[in-house]
Amino acid sequence: MIVTFLPAAGASRRMEGRDKLLEPVDGRPLLRRAAERALAAGLGPVLVGLRPGDAARRGALHGLGARIVEVPGAAAGLSATLRAGATAALAEIRGAAAAGPDGLLVLLPDMPDIETADLLALARTFRAEGGTAVRATTADGRPGLPVLFPAPLLRNFDALTGDRGAAALLAGASVTNLALPGNRARTDLDTPEDWARWRAAPGSSSA
């Protein structure tokens, strides 16, 4: 089983009062759009980490099949959300009897250029490589996201601290890099300036 996790418990502190995950893209909130793409891949359960009481982001997911994972310690940084996601993913994996290797696909919801086809490509590579970690890169090979972590690595998420991701957990592990087109594996939108540049770029989705 492959569980997809969207860590969406951050506070958008760099957005000058706006919520980056509720910014409209293709006529709907960015968070909803990311969850829809994950669900369309059909890889397995889709989990979304949210702060308790975050009615706006929860509302953006209304009617979808994604399951909410509440992150009471979200203020401590991204690591708290990733720990919660890994715990929830392990529970899903243990409760299933799926064929093939088990893993957790971490998809940051503020990366608007990641498509369903990219998630499917990561999953195909993961299975073809027998369940080793798979990391998306840019077309020129720079490491980025999403990353598909094999189930045995999920126990190591407990060691994550602060406002850092899980890239350090790949050190010493067998990792297959998968190049995605252009810069999409590193394009995230954290500030109003990021949004303005992205919306002005040729071929970007309309608001």
N, C-alpha and C positions, 0 to 999 in steps of 0.2 A: 504494500500500500504506500502511496505517496500522499502525504498531507501537505497542503499549501497553507502557509501562515503569512498574513499581512499584519506587521506591527504598526498599529495606528493609534498609539496611546501618547504620542508626543504632543507638545503644547503649541507648536508653530510659533515659537517666540521670535523668530526672525522675520515674520510676515507683517509686522507693524499693525497688529490688531485684526488681521484677516486670518482665516483658517485655510491653509493650503489644501487640505484634503476635501474641503467643501467648494473649492474653486470650480466653476463650470468648465467642462471639457466635453465637446460633442453633446451639449445640452443637458448634462447631468454632472453631479459632483464627482470629482476625481476619484474619491474613495470608492464610490459605487461602481464607476467604470472599471477600476482595477479589480474589484471583486467579481464583476461580471466576466472579465477576461479569464480570471482564475477558474471560475465555475465552468466556463465554456470548454476549458481544457479537459474536464471530466477525469482528472487524475485520481480523485479521492476527496475526502472532506476538505473544505475551505474554512479556515479559522481566521478571525480578525481580533487582534488584541486592542481593547479600548479601556480608557479610564472609567472607573465606576461613575455613573451619573452623566455620562457624556451623551445627552439626549440628541444633540444635533447630528453627531456622527452615526449614532445608532439609527436615527431616522433616515439617514442617507442610504442605509443598507436594508431598509424595510422591504419585505416581500422577497428578498433573495434567500437562497439556501445556505448562506454562510452562517457559521456559528460564532457567537460572540464569546471571547475569552476576556474576562475582566482582569485588569492589572492594578490592584490597589497600590502597589509601590511604584507606579509609573513615573512619579516625580524624581526617582533616583536615576533615571536615564534609560536609554534604549536597552541596556542589558536586562533590566527588570522585565521588560516586555518580551524579550527573546527567551528568558528563562520560563516565563509563563507559557509561551507558545510551545516550547520544547516539552514541558510537562504535559500539556494538553495533547500534543501530538503523540507522545508515547502512550497515553491512555487510549487514544484512537487505534494505534497500531496493535496494542495488546488485545484489544477487544475485537479485532478482525482476524479473519483467516484467509487473507489475500495471498495470491501466488506472486512470486517475484520478490525482488529486494524491497525493503521498507526504507522510507526516507522522509525528510522534511524539506520542502521547498520554501525558502524564505524570499518573499517578494515585497519589496518596499513599495507602498502604494503611491508614493510621490514621484515615481518613475513613469511618466506618461507614454513613453515610446515602446515599452515592453508590451508585446502582443501575445495573444493566445498561442500562436505558432511558435514563439520563442520558448514558452513553457513546455509545449509538447516536445520540442527539440531537446531540451534539457532532460526530460523524462526518458526519451528514447536513448540518449547517450548513457544515462544512469543505468538503464537496464542492460544495454549492450555491453557496458563495462563491468557488469556483475555487481553493481551497487557501490562503486567507489564515488567519492564526492565529485560533483560537477560544478564548475564555476563559469559563469558567463564572462566574456571579455569583449572589448571593443573589436572592431574589424582589424585594428593594428596590434591586437594582443594585450592591451592594458587590462588588468583584472578589474572586474566590476561585479554587478549583481544582475539577476538572482543567483543564488547558490543553492544547490540541492545537497543536503547533508545526509549521509547514511545513518540509519537508526543507531548504530553503536556510538556515534559521536554525540548524540543528543544528551547523554548523561553528563557530558563535559560542559554543557551550557550552564550548569549550576555554578561554575567557576567564573562566569562573566560578571564584571562589575562596571559601574559608572555608565557614561553615555557613549559606549563603544559597541560596535557590532561584534560579529562572531568570526571574523576573518582569522583571528589568531588561532582558532581551533583547527584550522587547516594545516598549521605548521606540523610537519612530520607525517601528515596523512597523504595517502595516494589521492591525487587530484587530477581530474581531466578538465582541461580548459575547452570551452566551446565559444567560438567567435560569433557574435551577433552583428548584424549590419551596422555600419556607421559607429556612432558614439552612444547608441541607445543603452548599453550596459552601464554607462556612467552618467547619464542625464537624469538628474533629479532637480526638483523645483522647491527650494527652501526659502527664497526671498522674493519680494515683488520684482526685483531686477531680473531674477531667473525667469519668472513668469513672462515678463515683457519680452525678453530675448527669445524665449521658446515660442511664444505666440507670433512673433514677427518672422520667425524662420520659415523659409519656403517648405510647404508640405505639412506644416503643423496643423493639428486639429483646431477647429474654430471653438470659440467660447460657447 
